[in-house]
Amino acid sequence: MSAARTTRSLKRTIAAAATLPLLFGALAACGYGSKSDDTKDSNAAPVASSGAKKLSADEVKIGYFPNLTHATALVGLNQGLFAKELGGTAIKTQTFNAGPSEIEALNAGSIDIGWIGPSPSINGYTKSKSTNLRIISGSASGGVKLVVNPAKIKTLDDLKGKKIATPQLGNTQDVAFLNWIAEKGWKVDAQSGKGDVSVFRTDNKVTPDAYKSGSIDGAWVPEPTASKLVSEGAKVLLDERDLWPDKKFVITNVIVSQKFLSAHPDVVEAVLRGSVNTNAWITANPDKAKAAANAQLKKDTQKALPADVIDPAWSSIQVLDDPLAKSLTSEADHAVKAGLLKKPDLAGIFDLTLLNKVLTAAGKPTVDAAGLGKQ
């Protein structure tokens, strides 16, 4: 290769590297709950129990993230616990890397039921004027941490002036971090991420490399991204559980298309039985469940998590059936305070009728919608 050609190649490499921080800033141009550029994966063939009787639908299309905070979906699919309840009704799955793209898929009919965080659920419900979804169950609490470079940040006050990543503008962790910043009395423009702390909206897949390169000083992220960063030398500075009453807050709920719920309540009920049974199995068999979740992650992403990542990540997540409706209301208030959302009307966002039917049949206590249930 000529010297001139080598020089041009080197210049292109340097220029590409220099654009990395600018790319993070560009991600902030999307609005609250806006469409993500993240790609989607889907299993080619639906899966059904052989020879079993179909319910009212031939198939149910289920969406989820390949994240440990979606452990119920990962484990239930891997262990066949949903398929067992659905009988001859086939399961078709699709994975997502961001909530807005999952909401878009729900609106388009590409999925019927999904595991998702609270912020995109709130936004999807309010933008559709209460017509596109219902939250029908809880799934997980916890599993979110602020992790930082210990050489640069030793206390929470040291975050001022630093570069901290969140997964996406207006996503659940972004809202939580903006709210925490406001409670510190610091100022950050929610849209640009500029202010007393620089908030970089960064895809979870990119965040570990951004940390290693020094482009960010830390991140407020869900598992397993938080533990991946710790494996790269980062330190946990704050566990979000410590900011909530009883250390519980909703990180993942189950939503359903209102159209699908109306047309196929028996299918929705079967999925909820699978969810409740899966959560019970996870609680009773944490090590086996962790292995099952990792096996499903490998199937979905072609890469399992190493022990030094999955072990601490798994221990910080609690699966549950309760949607923790009061914490959803608080998270909506945080988004309003950050300037990302107008005061929403969340009346009717929950429909826990079928979940409570399943819980009663299983001898478990029913759960409450905090006044936001379907009337």
C-alpha positions in Angstrom: 0.0 0.0 0.0 1.4 3.5 -0.9 2.2 6.0 1.8 -0.4 8.4 0.5 -3.1 5.7 0.6 -2.0 4.7 4.1 -2.3 8.3 5.2 -5.8 8.6 3.8 -6.9 5.4 5.5 -5.5 6.6 8.8 -7.3 9.9 8.5 -10.6 8.1 7.8 -10.1 6.0 10.9 -9.4 9.0 13.1 -12.4 10.9 11.7 -14.7 7.9 12.3 -13.5 7.6 15.9 -14.0 11.4 16.5 -17.6 11.1 15.5 -18.5 8.7 18.3 -19.4 11.4 20.9 -21.3 13.2 18.2 -23.3 10.1 17.4 -24.3 9.8 21.0 -25.6 13.4 20.9 -27.5 12.7 17.7 -29.4 9.9 19.4 -30.9 12.6 21.7 -32.7 14.2 18.7 -35.4 11.6 19.0 -38.4 12.6 21.1 -39.8 11.0 24.2 -40.7 7.5 23.3 -39.8 8.0 19.7 -39.0 5.3 17.2 -35.6 3.6 17.7 -33.3 2.5 15.0 -32.7 -0.8 16.8 -33.2 -3.8 14.7 -35.6 -6.7 15.4 -35.2 -10.4 15.4 -38.0 -12.9 15.0 -38.1 -16.7 15.2 -39.0 -18.0 11.7 -41.4 -20.7 12.8 -44.1 -20.5 15.4 -43.9 -23.2 18.2 -46.9 -25.1 19.5 -47.5 -28.1 21.7 -47.8 -31.1 19.4 -51.3 -32.6 19.1 -52.7 -30.2 21.7 -56.0 -28.4 21.2 -55.9 -24.8 19.9 -57.4 -21.9 21.8 -59.3 -19.2 19.9 -56.3 -18.0 18.0 -54.0 -20.1 15.8 -50.9 -18.3 17.1 -49.9 -15.6 19.6 -47.1 -13.2 18.7 -44.9 -12.4 21.7 -42.3 -9.6 22.0 -39.6 -9.1 24.6 -36.0 -7.9 25.0 -32.9 -10.1 25.2 -32.3 -8.6 28.7 -32.3 -10.2 32.1 -35.0 -7.8 33.2 -37.2 -9.8 30.9 -36.4 -13.0 32.7 -40.0 -14.2 32.8 -40.2 -14.2 29.0 -36.7 -15.7 28.6 -37.2 -18.5 31.1 -40.9 -19.2 30.2 -40.0 -19.6 26.5 -36.9 -21.7 27.2 -38.7 -24.1 29.5 -41.9 -24.4 27.5 -44.0 -23.0 30.3 -46.0 -20.7 27.9 -46.4 -23.5 25.3 -47.8 -25.8 27.9 -50.6 -23.4 28.7 -51.3 -22.4 25.1 -51.6 -26.0 23.8 -52.1 -26.1 20.1 -51.9 -22.3 19.8 -48.5 -21.5 18.4 -46.1 -19.0 19.8 -44.2 -16.7 17.5 -41.5 -14.5 19.1 -39.8 -11.3 18.2 -37.1 -9.5 20.2 -36.4 -5.8 20.5 -33.7 -3.5 21.8 -35.9 -0.5 22.6 -39.4 0.0 23.9 -40.6 2.4 21.2 -40.0 -0.1 18.5 -41.9 -2.7 20.4 -44.8 -0.3 20.9 -44.7 0.3 17.1 -44.9 -3.4 16.5 -47.9 -3.8 18.8 -49.6 -0.9 17.0 -48.9 -2.6 13.7 -50.1 -6.0 14.8 -46.7 -7.5 14.5 -46.9 -8.6 18.1 -50.0 -9.2 20.3 -48.4 -9.4 23.8 -45.1 -7.9 25.0 -42.7 -7.6 27.9 -41.7 -4.0 28.1 -40.7 -1.2 30.5 -43.0 1.4 32.0 -42.0 4.5 30.1 -42.8 3.2 26.6 -46.0 1.7 27.9 -47.1 5.1 29.3 -46.2 6.9 26.1 -47.8 4.4 23.9 -51.0 4.5 25.9 -51.3 8.3 26.0 -50.3 8.9 22.4 -53.0 6.5 21.2 -55.5 8.3 23.4 -55.9 5.1 25.5 -56.8 2.8 22.6 -53.8 0.6 21.8 -52.7 -1.3 24.9 -53.3 -2.5 28.4 -50.9 -3.4 31.1 -52.1 -6.9 32.2 -49.4 -8.1 34.6 -46.1 -7.3 36.3 -42.9 -9.1 35.5 -39.8 -7.7 37.2 -38.5 -5.1 39.7 -34.9 -3.9 40.1 -32.0 -4.7 37.9 -30.9 -1.1 37.2 -27.7 0.5 38.4 -25.5 3.6 38.1 -22.0 2.3 37.3 -19.0 4.6 36.9 -15.3 4.8 36.3 -13.9 4.7 39.8 -10.8 6.7 38.7 -12.9 9.6 37.8 -16.0 9.3 40.0 -15.8 8.4 43.7 -19.0 9.9 45.1 -22.4 10.8 43.7 -21.4 14.5 43.8 -18.5 13.7 41.5 -21.1 13.1 38.6 -21.3 16.9 38.1 -19.5 17.7 34.8 -19.2 14.0 33.8 -20.5 12.1 30.8 -23.1 9.5 31.8 -24.9 7.2 29.3 -28.6 6.1 29.4 -30.1 3.7 26.9 -32.4 6.1 25.0 -34.0 9.5 25.3 -37.1 9.0 27.3 -36.6 5.4 28.1 -37.2 4.2 31.6 -33.6 4.5 32.8 -33.2 7.9 31.1 -36.3 9.2 32.9 -35.0 7.9 36.2 -31.6 9.5 35.8 -33.1 12.8 34.7 -35.3 12.7 37.8 -32.3 11.9 40.1 -30.4 14.8 38.5 -33.3 17.2 39.2 -33.5 16.1 42.8 -29.8 16.9 43.2 -30.7 20.4 42.2 -28.6 20.2 39.0 -29.9 21.3 35.6 -29.9 19.3 32.3 -31.7 20.0 29.1 -33.8 16.8 28.7 -33.7 16.9 24.9 -30.0 17.6 24.3 -28.7 16.0 27.4 -26.5 19.0 28.1 -26.1 20.6 31.4 -24.5 20.0 34.8 -24.2 16.4 33.8 -23.8 15.4 30.1 -26.3 12.7 29.4 -25.4 10.5 26.4 -28.2 8.4 24.9 -26.4 5.2 23.9 -27.6 1.8 22.8 -26.9 -0.8 25.5 -24.9 -2.8 22.9 -22.6 0.1 22.4 -22.2 1.2 26.0 -19.4 -1.2 27.1 -17.2 -0.2 24.2 -18.0 3.5 24.8 -16.9 3.0 28.4 -13.7 1.2 27.4 -12.8 4.0 25.0 -13.4 6.7 27.6 -16.2 8.3 25.6 -18.4 8.0 28.7 -17.5 8.1 32.4 -20.4 5.9 33.5 -24.0 4.8 32.8 -27.4 4.4 34.4 -28.4 1.1 32.8 -30.3 -2.2 33.2 -28.9 -5.6 33.6 -26.9 -7.2 32.1 -25.3 -4.0 30.8 -24.5 -2.8 34.3 -22.6 -6.0 35.2 -20.8 -6.0 31.8 -19.4 -2.6 32.7 -18.4 -3.8 36.1 -16.5 -6.6 34.4 -14.7 -3.9 32.4 -13.5 -2.2 35.7 -16.5 0.0 36.4 -17.9 0.3 40.0 -21.6 0.3 41.1 -22.2 3.7 42.7 -26.0 3.4 43.1 -28.5 0.7 42.9 -31.9 2.2 41.8 -33.7 -0.1 44.2 -32.4 2.1 47.0 -34.4 5.1 45.7 -37.8 3.4 46.0 -40.1 2.4 48.9 -39.5 -1.2 49.9 -36.8 -1.3 47.3 -39.4 -2.1 44.6 -40.2 -0.4 41.3 -41.5 -1.6 38.0 -38.8 -2.3 35.4 -40.8 -4.7 33.2 -44.6 -5.2 32.8 -46.7 -7.3 30.4 -48.8 -5.4 27.8 -51.4 -6.6 25.3 -53.0 -5.1 22.3 -56.5 -4.1 23.3 -57.8 -5.6 20.0 -56.2 -9.0 20.7 -57.4 -8.9 24.4 -61.0 -8.4 23.2 -60.8 -11.0 20.5 -58.8 -13.7 22.3 -59.1 -13.4 26.1 -58.6 -17.2 26.5 -55.2 -16.9 24.8 -54.2 -13.9 27.0 -55.3 -15.8 30.1 -53.1 -18.8 29.0 -50.1 -16.5 28.6 -50.7 -15.0 32.0 -50.9 -18.5 33.5 -47.6 -19.2 31.9 -46.1 -16.0 33.3 -47.3 -16.7 36.8 -46.1 -20.3 36.7 -42.7 -19.1 35.3 -42.3 -16.6 38.0 -43.0 -19.2 40.6 -40.5 -21.6 39.0 -37.8 -18.9 38.9 -38.3 -18.2 42.5 -38.2 -21.9 43.5 -35.3 -22.7 41.2 -33.1 -19.6 40.9 -29.9 -21.4 39.6 -31.8 -23.5 37.1 -33.7 -20.4 36.0 -30.5 -18.4 35.6 -29.2 -21.1 33.3 -32.4 -21.2 31.3 -32.4 -17.4 30.9 -28.8 -17.6 29.7 -29.6 -20.4 27.3 -32.4 -18.3 25.8 -30.1 -15.3 25.5 -27.6 -17.4 23.6 -30.4 -18.5 21.3 -31.6 -14.9 20.7 -28.2 -13.2 20.5 -25.8 -16.1 19.7 -23.8 -15.3 22.8 -24.3 -16.4 26.4 -23.3 -14.3 29.4 -20.1 -15.2 31.3 -20.5 -16.0 35.0 -18.9 -12.7 36.2 -21.7 -10.9 34.4 -24.8 -13.0 34.8 -24.3 -13.9 38.5 -24.4 -10.3 39.9 -27.0 -9.2 37.4 -29.3 -12.1 38.2 -29.2 -11.4 41.9 -30.3 -7.8 41.5 -33.6 -8.7 39.7 -36.8 -9.8 41.4 -39.5 -11.4 39.3 -43.1 -10.8 40.4 -46.7 -10.8 39.2 -47.7 -7.4 40.7 -47.3 -4.6 38.2 -46.4 -2.2 41.0 -49.0 0.3 39.7 -48.0 3.1 42.2 -44.5 3.1 40.9 -45.7 3.4 37.3 -47.6 6.6 38.4 -44.4 7.9 40.0 -42.4 7.2 36.8 -45.0 9.1 34.8 -44.6 12.0 37.2 -40.8 11.9 36.7 -41.2 12.1 32.9 -43.5 15.1 33.3 -41.0 16.8 35.7 -38.2 16.2 33.3 -40.2 17.9 30.5 -40.4 14.8 28.4 -44.2 14.2 28.8 -47.3 16.3 29.4 -49.3 15.2 32.4 -50.8 12.0 31.2 -54.3 10.5 31.8 -53.5 6.9 32.8 -57.0 6.0 33.7 -57.7 2.5 32.3 -54.1 1.7 31.5 -54.3 -1.5 33.6 -56.6 -4.4 33.1 -55.7 -6.9 35.8 -59.0 -8.9 35.5 -57.4 -12.0 33.9 -54.3 -11.9 36.0 -56.3 -11.8 39.2 -58.4 -14.7 37.9 -55.2 -16.7 37.4 -53.7 -15.7 40.8 -56.9 -16.7 42.6 -57.0 -20.1 40.9 -53.4 -20.6 41.9 -54.1 -19.7 45.6 -52.1 -16.4 45.4 -53.1 -13.0 46.5 -54.6 -10.6 43.9 -53.0 -7.4 42.9 -54.1 -3.8 42.7 -54.2 -1.2 39.8 -53.8 1.8 42.2 -57.0 3.3 40.8 -55.9 3.1 37.2 -57.8 -0.1 36.2 -60.2 -0.5 33.3 -63.6 0.6 34.4 
